[in-house]
Amino acid sequence: MDIRLQLFELEDQKWFPHVVRQGMQDYLRFMISTLSTYEAALPLLEELLVKTQQQHITDLCSGAGGGIAGIREALSKRMNVPVRVTLTDLYPNLDAYEYLYNESRGTITFVPDPVNALAVPENLHGVRTIFSSFHHFPPHIAKSILQDAVDKKAAIGIFEGAKKSWTEMLLLWVTFPFVIIFVTLFIKPFKLSRILFTYLIPLIPIGILWDGTVSLLRIYPPKKLESLAKKTAGSNYTWKAGRVGKGPGKHVIYLIGYPKDGE
């Protein structure tokens, strides 16, 4: 599926209820963590940290922090150093961030105020990452996000947990309604609102089904990611894009970039 359609996702809309948005993000975090979706991206993340001699990740567009706890732990073991993570978002999911902060014993921190990925504050250092969110942005904004990283000489990794195929689309429609009914009771932290908007007023399932479908159509294939990166101005950068991973729920589309040696 090499096409890309912009369309729209419900959770991007300002009028969309924040409590439902959070419920959708919590589900995504649970599934990404349970499936270890980004396991295949670990060598790429390690490359970014090693090339820039850093041990800190600033995660942009964090949503509910999907999978970041497992990623941080796995990276720390691979590199034999305590990798730390700061979560940020334009609409911070504070309940999820506080939960991850406590579970990680402070190795995952967060910025409680809105952070715009197009203009990351100078005081936020470390390798920048965007998991499962880059597809939300149309090309001119996506390029601006990359440009901001280049302008501030920050390494950046873009990761989408999908192969972008029609088979994934079919699996979403066939399996998702059963999966969410089963797993919702196991998602932490427990929220009455999540139960209400899943089982009684099913806005979360409807939102996930719509946004999941649109997400697959919006994801940038590797060639388009590479094209966006090459359009950044004044970029003496190393860029790599492609697909990694095998098996259901294990595919990752990626773009990584970092200043060339000596820069």
C-alpha positions in Angstrom: 0.0 0.0 0.0 2.2 2.9 -1.3 -0.7 5.4 -1.4 -1.1 8.1 1.2 -4.4 9.8 1.9 -4.5 12.7 4.4 -8.2 12.3 5.4 -8.9 13.1 9.1 -8.7 11.4 12.5 -11.2 12.1 15.2 -8.6 12.5 17.9 -7.0 15.4 15.9 -10.1 17.5 16.2 -10.2 20.2 18.8 -13.9 19.5 19.5 -13.3 15.8 20.1 -13.9 14.9 23.8 -10.5 14.7 25.6 -11.7 11.9 27.9 -12.5 9.8 24.8 -9.2 10.7 23.2 -7.4 9.6 26.4 -9.2 6.3 26.3 -8.2 5.6 22.8 -4.6 6.5 23.6 -4.6 4.2 26.6 -5.8 1.3 24.4 -3.0 2.0 21.9 -0.4 2.1 24.7 -1.7 -1.2 26.1 -1.6 -3.0 22.7 1.8 -1.6 21.7 3.3 -2.7 25.0 1.6 -6.1 25.0 2.7 -6.9 21.5 6.2 -5.3 21.8 5.4 -3.6 18.5 8.6 -1.6 18.4 11.1 -4.3 19.3 12.5 -4.3 15.7 13.3 -0.6 16.0 15.6 -1.1 19.0 18.8 -1.3 16.9 17.8 2.0 15.1 17.2 3.7 18.4 20.5 2.5 19.7 22.2 3.8 16.6 20.7 7.3 17.3 21.9 7.3 20.9 25.3 6.0 20.1 26.0 8.3 17.2 25.0 11.3 19.3 26.6 10.0 22.5 23.4 10.5 24.5 21.4 8.5 27.0 18.2 10.5 26.9 15.1 10.4 24.7 12.7 13.3 24.3 9.5 11.7 23.0 7.2 14.0 21.0 3.5 13.5 20.4 3.6 10.9 23.1 -0.2 10.3 23.4 -0.4 7.9 26.3 3.3 6.9 26.0 2.6 3.7 24.0 5.3 1.1 24.5 7.9 3.6 25.8 8.4 1.8 29.1 9.4 -1.5 27.4 11.5 0.4 24.8 13.4 2.2 27.5 14.1 -1.0 29.5 15.2 -2.9 26.4 17.5 -0.1 25.3 19.1 0.2 28.8 19.8 -3.5 28.7 21.2 -3.4 25.2 23.5 -0.4 25.9 24.2 -1.3 29.5 23.4 2.3 30.5 20.3 3.8 32.2 18.4 5.4 29.3 15.9 8.0 30.4 12.8 9.3 28.6 10.9 12.6 28.7 7.3 12.4 27.4 5.7 15.5 25.7 2.5 16.2 23.8 0.4 19.1 22.6 -2.4 17.5 24.6 -0.6 15.8 27.6 -2.2 12.7 28.9 -1.2 13.4 32.5 -2.9 10.4 34.1 -0.9 8.0 31.8 2.3 10.0 32.3 2.1 9.9 36.0 1.4 6.2 35.9 4.5 5.6 33.7 6.6 7.9 36.0 5.6 5.9 39.0 6.0 2.5 37.3 9.5 3.4 36.0 10.6 4.9 39.3 11.3 8.2 37.7 13.3 7.0 34.7 10.3 8.2 32.5 9.5 11.8 33.2 7.1 14.2 31.4 6.4 17.8 30.6 3.0 18.7 32.0 2.5 21.7 29.6 1.7 21.5 25.9 4.8 20.9 23.7 4.6 21.7 19.9 6.7 19.3 17.8 7.2 22.1 15.3 9.0 24.2 17.8 10.5 22.1 20.5 11.8 24.2 23.5 15.6 24.7 23.6 15.7 23.2 27.1 14.5 19.8 25.9 17.6 17.9 24.9 18.2 14.3 23.8 17.3 12.2 20.8 13.8 13.1 19.6 11.4 10.3 18.8 7.8 10.1 17.4 6.0 6.8 17.8 2.7 6.1 16.0 2.0 9.8 15.4 3.9 11.2 12.5 1.2 10.2 10.1 -1.2 12.8 11.7 0.7 15.6 10.0 0.3 16.7 6.3 3.6 16.9 4.3 4.3 20.6 5.0 4.0 20.2 8.7 5.8 16.8 8.8 8.7 18.5 6.9 8.7 21.4 9.5 9.0 18.9 12.3 12.1 17.4 10.7 13.4 20.9 9.9 13.1 21.9 13.6 15.3 18.9 14.5 17.8 19.9 11.9 17.9 23.5 12.9 18.7 22.5 16.5 21.1 19.7 15.5 18.9 17.1 17.2 18.8 13.5 16.2 15.3 12.3 15.4 13.6 8.9 14.9 10.1 8.5 13.3 8.5 5.1 13.9 5.1 3.8 12.8 4.0 0.4 14.1 2.7 -1.0 10.8 3.6 -2.6 7.5 1.0 -0.5 5.8 -0.9 -3.3 4.0 -4.4 -4.2 3.0 -4.1 -7.3 5.2 -3.6 -5.1 8.2 -6.7 -3.2 7.3 -8.7 -6.4 7.1 -7.4 -7.7 10.4 -8.3 -4.4 12.1 -11.9 -4.7 11.0 -12.3 -8.4 11.7 -10.5 -8.7 15.1 -10.6 -5.3 16.7 -14.2 -5.4 18.0 -13.5 -8.6 19.9 -10.1 -7.5 21.1 -11.2 -4.2 22.7 -14.1 -5.9 24.5 -11.7 -8.4 26.1 -8.7 -6.2 26.9 -10.3 -3.0 28.2 -10.7 -4.3 31.8 -6.9 -5.0 31.9 -5.7 -1.5 30.9 -4.1 0.5 33.7 -4.6 2.9 35.3 -8.2 1.9 35.7 -10.7 4.6 34.7 -14.5 4.5 35.0 -14.7 6.8 32.0 -12.9 4.1 29.9 -15.5 1.5 30.9 -18.4 3.9 30.2 -17.2 4.9 26.8 -16.3 1.4 25.8 -19.2 -0.8 27.0 -22.1 1.6 27.6 -21.5 4.4 25.1 -19.0 2.9 22.7 -17.3 6.1 21.5 -13.8 4.6 22.2 -14.3 1.5 20.0 -15.9 3.6 17.2 -13.1 6.2 17.5 -10.3 3.5 17.4 -11.9 1.7 14.4 -12.2 4.9 12.4 -8.8 6.4 13.4 -7.1 3.0 12.9 -8.4 2.7 9.4 -7.4 6.3 8.6 -4.0 5.9 10.2 -3.1 3.1 7.8 -4.0 5.2 4.9 -2.1 8.3 6.3 1.1 6.6 7.2 4.0 7.7 5.0 5.7 4.9 3.2 9.6 4.8 3.4 10.2 6.6 0.1 7.9 9.5 1.1 9.7 9.8 4.4 13.0 9.9 2.7 11.7 12.5 0.3 10.6 14.7 3.2 14.0 14.4 4.9 15.9 15.4 1.7 13.8 18.6 1.5 15.1 19.9 4.8 17.3 23.0 4.4 20.9 23.1 5.4 20.9 19.5 6.6 24.3 18.0 6.9 22.5 14.9 8.1 22.6 11.1 7.8 19.0 9.9 6.9 17.8 6.4 6.7 14.2 5.1 6.0 12.8 1.7 5.5 10.8 -1.2 7.0 11.9 -3.7 9.7 10.3 -6.5 11.7 8.4 -9.7 10.9 5.2 -11.2 12.1 1.8 -9.8 13.1 2.0 -6.6 15.1 5.8 -6.5 14.7 6.3 -4.4 11.5 7.8 -0.9 11.8 8.2 1.8 9.2 10.9 4.2 10.2 13.0 7.3 9.4 16.0 8.2 11.4 18.3 11.2 11.1 21.3 12.5 12.9 24.1 15.1 12.3 27.0 13.6 10.3 30.2 12.9 12.2 32.0 16.0 13.4 28.9 18.2 13.2 
